[in-house]
Amino acid sequence: MRPWCSLGVMLLALACSRPTPELKDFDAAAWKADRQGCTGQREAQLASLLQQREQLKALTELQIVEVLGRPNRNELYKRNQKFFRYHVRGCLAATPSRQLTIRFNAMGRAKEVAAE
């Protein structure tokens, strides 16, 4: 491939991606620090995050990891769909677990954001 062709492909890929959003009333550092959802930081911020779910849609997997950190579970599904699952609550066995699920399409873009 000619050097100018590969440069064009890279520029096209960068132009097609959305910028990583700045979420209001959301403390990303606290979310990432509460990895298992044991301290309640994730549960306290879940409502704010779900209100802004439209800003998360169409982001790439890397952009989601930049905003929310690494997922607790990463599942592959048929037709190259992928699910990121973040523990929100459920550190203690006595409390029912709750999680944030982000579904990615085959192109690696966030398609759906939901709490279960």
N, C-alpha and C positions, 0 to 999 in steps of 0.2 A: 504494500500500500504506500502511496506517496505521502511524504510528510505533511503536506497541506491538507490531504484528505483526512488523516487521523486528527489533525487539529480541528478541522471542521466538525467532525463527529463529536469530539469532546465539547466544543462550544455549544453544539446543538443539545447535548445531554444536560449541560449546565443551564441553558436557557429554558429548558422544559421543566426543571424542578422548581417547586415553590420554595420561598425562603422559610427558614425555621421561624415559627411564630413566637411572639412574646405573650405568654398567657397572663391575664390579669388575676390578681388575688390567688396566685399559685406559687408556692415555694418549692422549686424543683430540687433544691439541696435537701430540704427536709423530706421530700418524697423519696429521694434516692437513699437517704440515710436510714429510713424505716423499711429496710429490705423485705422483711417478712410480715409487715403490718402489725407488729407487736406493740409499738408505742402509741399508736393511734394517729400518727401524723398523716398517713395516707387516707384514713377514713375521714379525718377532718377536712381534707382538701378534695375529696371525691366529688362533692356537689358542684364546686367551682369548676372542676375539670370537665364534668359532664355537661355543664352549661356551655362550655366552649368547645365541645366535641367537633363542631364543624371546622374549626381551625386545624384540627389534627387530621382530618380526612384528606387524602391525596398526598400526604407526606410519605417519604420513603422510609424504609425500615431504619436506616441510619439516622434519619432526622428524629424519628420516634425515640430511638435509644438516646439521642442527644438531649431530648426534652425530659424523658421519664426514666432514663437509665436502662440497664439490662433487664429483660423480663425474667420473672421467676420460672416460667415455663415457656417453651417455644415448641409449637406443634406444627407438623406438616400435614396437610390434608390433600385430598385428591385434586387434580387439575392445578397443581402447584400453588394452592392457597396455603397461607401460613397464618397461624394464630400466635400472638404474644399474650401471655397471661401474667398479670401483676397481682400479687396478694395484697388485699386491702385490709382484711380482718380475718382472723382465724388462727392466731398464734396459740391460743389455748384450746384444748380439745373440747371444753365445755361450750364454747361459743361457736355458732355456725359460721363457716367460712364465707368470705365474700371476695370477689376478684373483679378486676377490670380486664376486659378482653378486647383486643384490637385484632380485627381480621384484615389480612392483606390479600389483594388479588394476585393473579399470576404475574403481573407487571411489577410487583413489590411495592404497591401503593396502599396506604391504609384505606379501607373501604367502609369499615364499620367500627364504631366505638361503643361499647356497652358494659354496664356493670351487672354482674350476676350474683 
